[in-house]
Amino acid sequence: MRTAMGQGRRDRGLTQTELAARVRCTQSRLSVYEGGRRYLLPSSRVATELARELLMPARALQDPVPEQGSPTPEEMRRALGADVAERLMELYGGRRLPVAEMEQQR
């Protein structure tokens, strides 16, 4: 799964090691967060520093990068409300349903 955190890091031309040093955590810990294998609490020190370095909201760091044609996490939160969107994202393992597939389920 590709996360917004990983995409933001790559967009800035940083390696995991470089970003980890900037936010004062280990590369292995950053890898776990970036891969979505461990939840990063948005209010934590590491999330706050990552958000500052990557210029994105802390709550969006672990959002999956949407597949082509899928709504973004922010679009889902606006359209469905934060609670429903978060539950849907959890149900589908962070993957976004393609828009056509979502329309078929209505």
N, C-alpha and C positions, 0 to 999 in steps of 0.2 A: 504494500500500500504506500503510495506517495502522499506525503503530508505537506501542508502549506509551509511548515517549518523547513523541511528539506528543500522545497522549491525556492523559498526565500533565500536560503543559504547558497544554493547553486546560482541563483540570479545575481547574487553579490560576489560570486567568484571565490567563496570561502570553502575550505575543507572543513570536515567535522572537527578535526584537531584544532584548527585556527579559531573556529567559533567557540568551541569548548573552552579554550584558553581565555577568550574575551569575556565569557560569562562565568568563569571560575568553576567549571565542573569537568569531569573526565570525558574523554572522547567516547568511551564505551557507554557511559550513562546517556550522553547526547544521542548516540545511535539508537538506544532503546526507546527514548522519547520520540525521536524522529520517525522511527519505524512503527510507532503506535503500540509497541509491546508493553508499555507501562504508561499509566495515566500521569500527566503532568498537571498538577494543581495550578490553575491560572493565577492564584494569589501567592504562589511560592516565589522565593528570591530568584531562582533560575528562570522561571517563566517571565518574571518581570524584566530581567536582564535580556533574555532572548527577544522579547517583544520590542525592547528598546533598540537592540542591535539590528533586528530584521524589519523594523518599522511596521509592525502589525499588532493587532490586539492580542493580548495573552490568551484569551479564550479561543482564538482562531488558530493557534500554533499547531495543534494536532488535527485540525480539519483535513480530511483527505482532499487531494487535488481532484476536482471533479473530472469524470470521464467526459469525453466529447459528447455534447448534446444533453448533459445532465445539469440540473440546477446546482448552483454553488451552495455551500452551507449557509451563507448569509441570505441568499434568495429563499432557501427553505425556511429559515427562521422568520423572515418577513411574511411569507405566504401562509405558513402553518402555525406560527407562534413558536417561541423558543422551546417550550416543553415538548410539544408534539414533534418538532423537528429533531430534537436531541434523541427522543425515543426511537424515531424512525432510523436515524443514523446508527444507533446502537443495534437495532434489530438486523440491519443489513451489513453489520460489520464495518461500518464506516463508508461502505460503497454507496454511491448515489444511484438511485434508480434512473434510468433514462426517462426523459419526459414522456415519450410515447408509452412506455410501460406503466408510468404513474397514471396516465390518462385512462388506460385500459382497466385499471383497478377501481376506478370511480364507479 
